[in-house]
């Protein structure tokens, strides 16, 4: 996934790998497309089913918002500092 900016945290480079379930049996988890644009709230998970290296995940339906939510999310992040 190509990253245009980081609001909180640090990133080396301009891309990240995000791991998410894609199978039909994984209901209730968000699914993403390669060229999807938006705001992701990513975190490092330590789950046995994930590849080594603590990859980034967005496993909650609230972990993604469309670009129309950028200003609202920025305000929320500033309020938590």
Secondary structure, DSSP 4 states (H G I P E B T S, - for coil): -B-S--SSS--SSSB--EE---STT-TTS----TT--SEE--EE---TTSPTTT-EE--SGGGEE-GGGHHHHHHHHHHT-
